[in-house]
Amino acid sequence: MKLELISFKLCPFVQRAIIILKKQNIDYDITYINPMDPPDWFKAISPTGQVPLLKANDEIIFESSVISEFANDISDTDLHPKDAIQKAKNRAWIQFSSSMFDDLFNIVTGDKDKFSEAKDSLFKKLSRVESVKGDDPFFNGNNFALIDAAFSPLFMRLAWINEFTDNALSLAEFARLSAWSKAVLAVKEVKGSVVDGLDDVYYSNIEGREGYLSTLLVD
Ligand SMILES: N[C@@H](CCC(=O)N[C@@H](CS)C(=O)NCC(=O)O)C(=O)O
C-alpha cells in the first residue's frame, strides 16, 4: 500500500501519527504544506482542511487518532491494550488529551490573562491524568502504546517551553507525569518524529507570537 502523509512540521497532531508510523516500521512518503495557506489540491481532498491527512493508495484518511489506529491496524504488533475496557480507557484519555493542545496554543499566543487561564486549564487536566497514571514508565506498563504517542508531542513542547523559560510550565508537582514525560521523550521514534531544529523553530514561534510567554523567554 502506498502511503503519503500530508503534514506540517510544527503540528503536534501530525507528530502523533508519525510516531506510530515509525514505531510500526511502516514506509510512507511525507509532503509538507502550510495548513493556514493550503494548496488547492489539499482543499479538494481534505474534508476538515486540517493536517494530518493520510493518502492510502487513493483513499483519504483524516484525524490523527484515526490515522494512528489505521497504522496500528495494518501492523503485526498491536500498540493498544488487548482488554476492551483498558483499550476504551486509553482511547478516552487520548481524546481527553487533544484539547490540551488548545490550551498550549493559548499559552503560546495569549496575553497575561489568557496565558494564566490557559495554564490553569492545562494544569487541571494534567492533574486528572496524574491521578490515573500508575508508576510504570508508560501509561499501560512497560510497553509504549498509542496513548504514549498521543501525549508525546505535549510533553515535548512542555519540555521545550521549560528549557526556554525559567520552567514556566514545570511538571514538578506531578511526579508520575514527570517520569512519564522523561520515558516517552527518550524513545527513539519520539525523538525522530520531528525535523532537526524544530525546537529553534518553536522558540521563534513563541517570540513571533509576542504573547505573555515571549516575555518569559530567557535564552
Ligand atoms: N482533530 C485534528 C486536529 C488537527 C489540527 O488541528 N491540525 C492543525 C495543524 S496542527 C491544522 O491543520 N490547522 C488548520 C486549520 O484548522 O484550518 C486531528 O487530531 O488530526
The ligand as a Gaussian input file, in Angstrom:
#p B3LYP/6-31G(d) Opt

LIG

0 1
 N       -8.519000      16.890000      15.361000
 C       -7.453000      17.050000      14.388000
 C       -6.711000      18.332000      14.701000
 C       -5.642000      18.626000      13.649000
 C       -5.225000      20.094000      13.651000
 O       -5.684000      20.906000      14.478000
 N       -4.319000      20.443000      12.729000
 C       -3.929000      21.824000      12.574000
 C       -2.405000      21.953000      12.451000
 S       -1.615000      21.455000      13.934000
 C       -4.488000      22.346000      11.249000
 O       -4.458000      21.657000      10.255000
 N       -4.998000      23.578000      11.284000
 C       -5.530000      24.225000      10.125000
 C       -6.980000      24.547000      10.277000
 O       -7.585000      24.194000      11.316000
 O       -7.522000      25.154000       9.365000
 C       -6.538000      15.823000      14.431000
 O       -6.385000      15.228000      15.520000
 O       -5.993000      15.439000      13.386000

